[in-house]
Amino acid sequence: MNKILYFVAALAVLTSCSASYSVQGSSSISSLDGSKLYLKAIKNQELKSIDSCDVVHGKFHFSGVLDTVRIASLFMDDESIMPIVLEEGEINIQIDRAKQTVSGTVLNDSLYHFIDKHNQLDNRMNELGHKQNQMILEGIDEGQIMQEVEAEAQEIAAEREQLMTQAIIDNFDNALGPYFFEMLTSVYRYPILTPQIEYIMSKAPKKFKNDPYVNDYYTTAQENEKRMQGFDVDGTPPPAGTTPATAPGDTTIIAPRVNIPQE
């Protein structure tokens, strides 16, 4: 009997020491009342629901045991609303028509600081069209307009690249690093190497390089690069008289593998 009580007590202690997450959410959007929200994350290469709750009077709450820090998404039915880092601590979600934010923990604060900065740059880029039209109405020379707008667009693009690069480097050792890397590379039709990606990988520690998504993308991109240069994957040069595959749509390019982040 004493052994049983000891086992139960020990189990309770272990459970109480387990990491856990707690998400407190509020919304000013009345139409969300009565809706069911889900936390979904990739597990075993499938998007699975790991928690759910109802919105009652603009409030909702998730909580559970945390086996590993991971990137999840808040869903309403099948629609993804926003990303969230499930980590230990009190996580706060605020949803209104103008903005959706997650705060209260280190990685969520970092994630939404990045999102805010990225959105600011996107807004500046979108405003260039309005600026161009305004300059045309003012009768400014078309060549001068194009020169100014193009120069500003290049400046914004450089800032956006630097923002993404630094975000990945600053988060090499946590879940945000691979998440930002996937965000960066998802715009390409197939895995390729760019100066930005090469720079990031030259700085990356082993832990980051061994992330399943990062490793899969980078390995495939290197193979594609060799094929575009006319080499076999093992580095063997092409037979004499053959033409290297350089066109982006060449059939020798390896199709991108499933872009699913692993745990």
C-alpha positions in Angstrom: 0.0 0.0 0.0 2.8 2.4 0.9 4.5 1.6 -2.4 1.4 2.5 -4.3 1.0 5.8 -2.4 4.7 6.6 -3.0 4.3 5.9 -6.8 1.2 8.2 -7.0 2.9 10.9 -5.1 6.0 10.7 -7.3 3.9 10.8 -10.4 2.1 13.9 -9.2 5.5 15.6 -8.5 6.7 14.7 -12.0 3.5 16.0 -13.6 3.6 19.2 -11.7 7.2 19.8 -12.9 6.3 19.3 -16.5 6.4 22.4 -18.7 3.0 23.8 -19.7 1.5 26.6 -21.8 -1.4 28.9 -21.0 -3.0 31.1 -23.6 -5.4 33.8 -22.6 -7.2 35.4 -25.5 -9.6 38.3 -26.1 -11.4 39.7 -29.1 -13.3 42.8 -29.9 -14.9 41.2 -32.9 -18.5 40.3 -31.8 -19.0 37.8 -34.7 -16.4 35.5 -33.1 -18.6 34.9 -30.1 -19.8 31.3 -30.0 -17.1 30.3 -32.5 -14.7 27.4 -31.8 -11.0 28.1 -32.1 -8.3 25.5 -32.6 -4.6 25.4 -32.0 -3.0 23.4 -34.8 0.6 22.3 -35.3 2.6 20.0 -37.5 3.2 16.6 -35.9 4.5 13.5 -37.8 4.3 15.5 -41.0 0.5 16.2 -40.6 -1.3 19.3 -39.4 -3.2 18.2 -36.3 -5.4 20.0 -33.7 -3.7 20.0 -30.3 -6.3 22.0 -28.4 -9.6 23.8 -28.9 -11.9 26.1 -27.0 -15.0 28.3 -27.5 -15.1 32.1 -27.6 -17.5 33.3 -24.9 -18.1 37.0 -24.5 -14.9 37.8 -26.4 -12.7 35.6 -24.2 -11.1 32.3 -24.9 -8.4 30.1 -23.2 -6.1 27.3 -24.1 -3.8 25.3 -21.8 -1.9 22.1 -21.8 1.3 20.2 -21.2 4.3 21.3 -23.3 6.4 18.5 -24.6 8.5 20.8 -26.8 8.5 24.5 -27.9 6.8 24.6 -31.3 5.2 27.0 -33.8 1.4 26.5 -34.0 -1.4 28.4 -35.6 -4.7 29.7 -34.3 -7.5 28.4 -36.5 -11.2 29.1 -36.8 -12.6 26.1 -38.6 -10.2 25.6 -41.5 -9.0 29.2 -41.7 -5.6 30.1 -40.2 -5.8 33.3 -38.2 -2.3 33.8 -36.8 0.9 32.1 -35.8 1.8 31.5 -32.2 4.8 30.0 -30.4 3.7 27.5 -27.8 6.2 27.9 -25.0 6.1 28.0 -21.2 4.5 31.0 -19.7 1.4 33.2 -19.9 0.7 33.9 -23.5 -1.7 36.7 -24.4 -3.7 36.9 -27.7 -5.5 40.1 -28.8 -7.7 40.0 -31.9 -9.4 43.0 -33.4 -10.2 44.1 -36.9 -7.1 46.2 -37.2 -4.5 43.9 -35.7 -3.8 40.5 -34.2 -1.0 40.1 -31.7 0.5 37.5 -29.4 2.6 38.7 -26.5 3.8 37.7 -23.0 6.6 35.3 -23.7 10.1 35.8 -25.2 9.6 34.1 -28.5 6.1 35.4 -29.1 7.3 38.9 -28.4 10.2 38.3 -30.9 7.8 36.9 -33.5 5.4 39.8 -33.4 8.1 42.4 -33.3 9.4 40.8 -36.6 5.9 40.8 -38.0 5.3 44.4 -37.2 8.6 45.5 -38.8 7.9 43.4 -41.9 4.4 44.8 -42.2 5.8 48.3 -42.0 8.1 47.6 -44.9 5.3 46.1 -46.9 3.2 49.2 -46.3 6.1 51.4 -47.5 6.4 49.3 -50.6 2.7 49.5 -51.3 2.7 53.2 -50.8 5.2 53.6 -53.7 2.3 53.2 -56.2 0.4 56.1 -54.6 3.6 58.2 -54.6 4.2 57.5 -58.3 0.7 58.5 -59.2 1.0 61.7 -57.2 4.2 62.6 -58.9 2.6 62.1 -62.3 -0.2 64.4 -61.4 2.3 67.0 -60.3 3.8 66.9 -63.8 7.2 65.5 -62.8 9.3 64.0 -65.6 8.6 60.3 -66.0 12.3 59.4 -66.0 12.8 61.2 -62.7 9.7 59.4 -61.3 11.0 56.0 -62.3 14.5 56.7 -60.9 13.2 57.9 -57.5 10.6 55.1 -57.1 13.0 52.4 -58.2 15.7 53.7 -55.8 13.2 53.7 -52.9 11.9 50.2 -53.8 15.5 48.8 -53.8 16.1 50.5 -50.4 13.0 48.9 -48.9 13.9 45.5 -50.4 17.4 45.7 -48.9 15.9 46.5 -45.5 13.4 43.6 -45.8 16.3 41.2 -46.7 18.3 42.5 -43.7 15.4 42.1 -41.4 14.8 38.5 -42.4 18.5 37.6 -42.4 19.0 39.0 -38.9 15.8 37.4 -37.6 17.0 34.0 -38.7 20.5 34.5 -37.3 19.2 35.8 -33.9 17.0 32.7 -33.6 19.4 30.0 -34.8 19.0 28.2 -31.4 15.2 28.2 -31.1 12.0 27.3 -33.0 11.8 30.7 -34.7 14.9 30.2 -36.8 13.6 27.4 -38.9 10.2 29.1 -39.1 11.7 32.3 -40.5 13.9 30.2 -42.8 10.9 28.4 -44.2 9.1 31.8 -44.6 12.2 33.1 -46.6 12.4 30.0 -48.9 8.7 29.4 -49.5 8.7 32.1 -52.2 10.9 30.0 -54.5 9.4 27.5 -56.9 12.0 24.9 -56.1 15.0 24.9 -53.6 17.7 27.3 -54.8 20.8 28.9 -53.4 20.9 32.7 -53.2 23.6 34.9 -51.7 21.3 35.5 -48.7 20.7 31.8 -48.1 24.5 31.1 -48.5 25.3 33.8 -46.0 22.8 32.5 -43.5 24.1 28.9 -43.8 27.7 30.1 -43.5 26.8 31.5 -40.0 24.5 28.7 -38.9 25.4 26.4 -36.1 25.0 22.6 -36.4 21.7 22.6 -34.5 20.1 24.9 -37.1 21.6 23.0 -40.1 20.3 19.7 -38.7 16.7 21.0 -38.5 14.8 18.6 -40.8 13.3 21.4 -43.0 16.5 23.4 -43.2 18.6 20.3 -43.9 16.2 19.1 -46.5 15.9 22.4 -48.3 19.7 23.1 -48.3 20.6 19.6 -49.4 18.1 19.8 -52.3 19.2 23.3 -53.2 22.9 22.2 -53.4 21.9 19.3 -55.6 19.9 21.6 -57.9 22.8 24.0 -58.1 25.1 21.2 -59.2 22.6 20.1 -61.9 22.2 23.6 -63.2 26.0 23.8 -63.5 26.0 20.6 -65.4 27.4 18.4 -62.7 26.0 15.2 -61.2 25.0 15.3 -57.6 28.3 13.6 -56.6 30.3 16.4 -58.3 31.1 14.5 -61.5 31.4 16.9 -64.5 29.2 16.5 -67.5 30.3 14.4 -70.5 32.1 16.4 -73.2 29.8 18.1 -75.6 26.8 18.2 -73.3 25.1 21.5 -72.3 24.7 22.3 -68.6 21.1 22.7 -67.4 20.8 26.5 -66.6 17.1 27.3 -67.4 15.0 27.6 -64.3 12.4 25.3 -65.7 14.8 22.6 -66.8 13.4 19.1 -66.1 16.6 18.0 -64.3 15.8 20.3 -61.4 14.6 18.3 -58.4 11.1 19.2 -57.4 10.8 20.7 -53.9 10.1 18.2 -51.2 7.2 18.6 -48.8 7.8 21.9 -47.0 6.7 20.7 -43.6 8.6 21.8 -40.4 9.4 19.0 -38.1 9.4 18.9 -34.3 
